[in-house]
Amino acid sequence: DIDHLNPRVQKELVEWLNWLRTDVGFDGWRFDFAKGYSADVAKIYVDRSEPSFAVAEIWTSLAYGGDGKPNLNQDPHRQELVNWVNKVGGSGPATTFDFTTKGILNVAVEGELWRLRGTDGKAPGMIGWWPAKAVTFVDNHDTGSTQHMWPFPSDRVMQGYAYILTHPGTPCIFYDHFFDWGLKEEIDRLVSIRTRHGIHSESKLQIMEADADLYLAEIDGKVIVKLGPRYDVRHLIPEGFEVAAHGNDYAVW
């Protein structure tokens, strides 16, 4: 624990960050437990070290109903993420991990894919509001791995990657999934599709269907992704689209 309001602490941390950037070669920061100190302090570190990228871990609980599942409306949760970015500087390099999307996606792939369309018809996580500032992920070292605090359903992990690697936001791939789970080839295929078609953090998302057993969305008019066990969807796919990747309960055209 350190006092981030102490001028000496701020000065020495900024010097250390600049050393990491200029001497070591890092050019981006991950702010761990960012809810533990104010966004005003984070702004000092960002402004005075000038990284090309900065992402904050603001992990707070979603709002849950009496059934123990997330409420459909998670606006206060994603508003907290948006507020942090605004305070640090919305026009700068600051972003946040999209924990709202993570929490909803965790539950949606368990037969509740209707959750992936918010009440406004957009994505229900931070990517539905400010995708350029949302870093999406399936799991990380806290939620998955050995800590296993909030793991994604292990048999549906590739559905999660099919979602984040085709959607707006800046997707983040978990080391364990890529190197230890034998998913490298499948994830690589999705990455190549994203790259080849120029899908980016602010790509246009059109949600075509969102039912219990089917989520279907088109991105930039170039890529279509399907999640869920329903297979009779060919009539929903526009002419000219061909399957480019597929796996357990997901497909990409």
C-alpha positions in Angstrom: 0.0 0.0 0.0 1.3 3.4 -1.0 -0.1 6.9 -0.7 -0.8 8.0 -4.3 -1.6 11.5 -3.1 1.9 12.0 -1.8 3.9 14.2 -4.3 7.0 12.2 -3.8 5.2 8.9 -4.6 3.8 10.5 -7.7 7.1 11.9 -8.8 9.0 8.6 -8.3 6.4 6.5 -10.0 6.3 8.8 -13.0 10.1 8.6 -13.2 9.9 4.8 -13.0 7.2 4.6 -15.7 9.3 6.9 -18.0 12.3 4.6 -17.4 10.3 1.6 -18.4 9.2 3.4 -21.5 12.4 5.0 -22.7 15.1 2.5 -21.4 13.3 -0.8 -21.2 10.9 -0.4 -24.2 7.4 -0.8 -22.7 4.9 1.5 -24.3 1.7 0.7 -22.4 0.5 0.3 -18.9 -2.0 -1.9 -17.1 -3.4 -0.3 -14.0 -4.1 -3.0 -11.5 -6.9 -2.6 -9.0 -7.6 0.8 -10.4 -10.7 1.2 -8.2 -8.2 1.4 -5.3 -7.1 4.9 -6.1 -8.7 7.8 -7.9 -8.9 8.3 -11.6 -7.4 11.7 -11.0 -4.2 10.0 -9.8 -4.2 7.7 -12.8 -4.5 10.7 -15.0 -1.3 12.1 -13.5 0.6 8.9 -14.4 -0.8 8.7 -17.9 -0.3 12.4 -18.7 3.3 12.5 -17.3 4.5 9.2 -18.8 2.7 9.4 -22.2 2.1 5.7 -23.0 0.6 4.7 -26.3 -1.9 2.5 -24.5 -3.2 2.2 -20.9 -5.9 -0.1 -19.6 -7.4 -0.2 -16.1 -8.7 -3.1 -14.1 -11.9 -1.9 -12.5 -13.5 -5.1 -11.3 -16.8 -4.4 -9.5 -19.8 -6.7 -9.1 -22.6 -6.7 -11.6 -26.2 -6.2 -10.4 -27.9 -9.5 -9.8 -31.5 -10.5 -9.5 -33.2 -12.9 -7.1 -32.3 -15.8 -9.3 -28.6 -15.2 -8.8 -28.1 -14.1 -12.4 -27.1 -10.7 -13.8 -29.9 -8.2 -14.4 -30.6 -7.4 -18.0 -29.8 -3.8 -17.3 -26.2 -3.3 -16.3 -26.0 0.4 -17.1 -24.6 1.5 -13.7 -21.8 -1.1 -14.1 -20.7 0.0 -17.5 -21.2 3.7 -16.5 -18.5 3.2 -13.9 -16.0 2.1 -16.6 -17.0 5.0 -18.8 -16.6 7.5 -15.9 -13.0 6.3 -15.3 -12.0 6.8 -18.9 -13.6 10.3 -19.0 -11.8 11.4 -15.8 -8.4 10.1 -17.1 -9.0 11.6 -20.5 -11.3 10.3 -23.1 -9.2 11.7 -26.0 -6.0 10.0 -24.7 -4.8 6.4 -24.5 -6.9 5.3 -21.5 -9.1 2.3 -21.8 -10.7 -0.2 -19.3 -11.2 -3.9 -19.3 -14.9 -4.5 -20.2 -15.9 -6.5 -17.2 -19.6 -5.8 -18.0 -19.3 -7.8 -21.3 -17.3 -10.5 -19.5 -20.0 -11.0 -16.8 -22.9 -11.0 -19.3 -21.1 -13.3 -21.7 -20.3 -15.8 -18.9 -24.0 -16.4 -18.5 -25.2 -15.8 -22.0 -23.4 -18.8 -23.5 -25.2 -21.1 -21.0 -28.4 -21.1 -23.0 -29.3 -17.4 -22.5 -27.9 -15.8 -25.6 -30.7 -13.3 -25.6 -28.7 -11.4 -23.0 -26.3 -10.3 -25.8 -28.8 -7.7 -27.1 -29.4 -4.9 -24.7 -32.7 -3.0 -24.3 -31.4 -0.5 -26.8 -30.7 -3.1 -29.4 -26.9 -2.7 -29.0 -24.3 -4.8 -27.2 -25.0 -4.8 -23.5 -21.4 -4.3 -22.3 -19.2 -1.3 -22.5 -18.7 -2.1 -26.2 -22.3 -1.0 -26.7 -21.5 2.5 -25.4 -17.9 3.3 -26.0 -16.2 0.4 -27.9 -13.0 2.4 -28.7 -12.3 2.4 -24.9 -13.3 -1.1 -24.1 -10.8 -4.0 -23.8 -12.8 -7.2 -24.1 -11.6 -10.6 -22.7 -12.8 -14.1 -21.9 -10.7 -14.8 -18.8 -7.6 -13.4 -17.2 -5.1 -14.5 -14.4 -7.7 -13.7 -11.7 -10.9 -14.9 -13.2 -9.5 -18.1 -14.7 -6.1 -19.9 -14.3 -5.2 -21.2 -10.9 -7.2 -18.5 -9.0 -10.5 -19.4 -10.8 -12.4 -16.5 -9.2 -14.9 -16.0 -12.0 -14.1 -18.5 -14.8 -15.8 -18.6 -18.2 -17.6 -21.9 -18.8 -14.7 -24.1 -19.8 -16.5 -26.0 -22.5 -17.7 -22.8 -24.2 -14.5 -20.7 -24.2 -14.3 -20.6 -28.0 -17.8 -19.1 -28.1 -16.4 -16.3 -26.0 -13.5 -15.8 -28.4 -15.8 -16.0 -31.5 -17.7 -13.1 -29.9 -14.8 -10.8 -28.8 -12.6 -11.4 -31.9 -15.4 -10.4 -34.3 -16.9 -7.6 -32.3 -15.9 -3.9 -31.6 -13.6 -3.2 -28.7 -10.0 -4.2 -28.3 -9.9 -8.0 -27.7 -7.4 -9.5 -25.3 -6.4 -13.2 -25.5 -5.6 -15.1 -22.3 -2.2 -16.8 -22.2 -3.5 -20.0 -20.7 -6.1 -20.5 -23.4 -3.7 -19.8 -26.2 -0.7 -21.8 -25.1 -2.0 -24.3 -22.5 -5.5 -25.3 -23.7 -4.7 -26.3 -27.2 -6.8 -23.6 -28.7 -4.1 -21.7 -30.5 -5.1 -22.8 -34.0 -8.8 -21.9 -33.5 -8.0 -18.6 -31.9 -5.4 -17.8 -34.7 -8.1 -18.4 -37.3 -10.4 -15.9 -35.7 -7.6 -13.4 -35.3 -6.8 -13.7 -39.0 -10.4 -13.1 -40.0 -10.5 -10.0 -37.8 -7.3 -8.8 -39.4 -8.1 -9.7 -43.0 -11.4 -7.8 -42.9 -10.2 -4.8 -40.9 -12.5 -5.3 -37.9 -11.5 -2.7 -35.3 -12.4 -1.2 -32.0 -15.1 1.0 -33.5 -16.5 -1.4 -36.1 -20.3 -1.2 -36.7 -22.2 -4.0 -35.0 -25.7 -5.1 -36.2 -27.4 -7.7 -34.0 -29.5 -9.8 -36.3 -30.9 -12.4 -33.8 -30.6 -12.9 -30.1 -32.6 -15.8 -28.7 -31.9 -18.4 -26.0 -30.1 -20.7 -28.4 -28.9 -18.3 -31.1 -27.0 -15.1 -31.3 -26.3 -13.8 -34.8 -24.5 -10.5 -35.6 -23.0 -8.8 -38.6 -19.9 -6.6 -38.3 -19.1 -3.9 -40.8 -21.1 -5.7 -43.4 -18.1 -8.0 -43.8 -18.3 -10.7 -41.1 -21.2 -12.6 -39.6 -20.8 -14.6 -36.3 -23.1 -17.2 -34.8 -23.1 -18.4 -31.3 -25.3 -21.2 -29.9 -26.4 -24.7 -30.8 -29.0 -23.8 -33.4 -27.9 -25.0 -36.9 -30.7 -24.0 -39.2 -29.5 -20.4 -39.8 -28.5 -20.5 -43.5 -31.7 -18.7 -44.5 -30.5 -15.8 -42.3 -27.1 -15.5 -43.9 -27.0 -13.0 -46.8 -25.9 -14.3 -50.2 -22.2 -14.2 -50.8 -21.1 -15.1 -47.3 -19.2 -18.4 -46.8 -18.1 -20.1 -43.6 -14.6 -19.1 -42.7 -14.3 -20.6 -39.2 -16.4 -22.9 -37.0 -16.2 -24.9 -33.9 -18.3 -26.0 -30.9 -21.5 -24.0 -31.1 -20.0 -21.1 -33.1 -19.4 -20.2 -36.7 -18.1 -17.2 -38.6 -19.0 -16.3 -42.2 
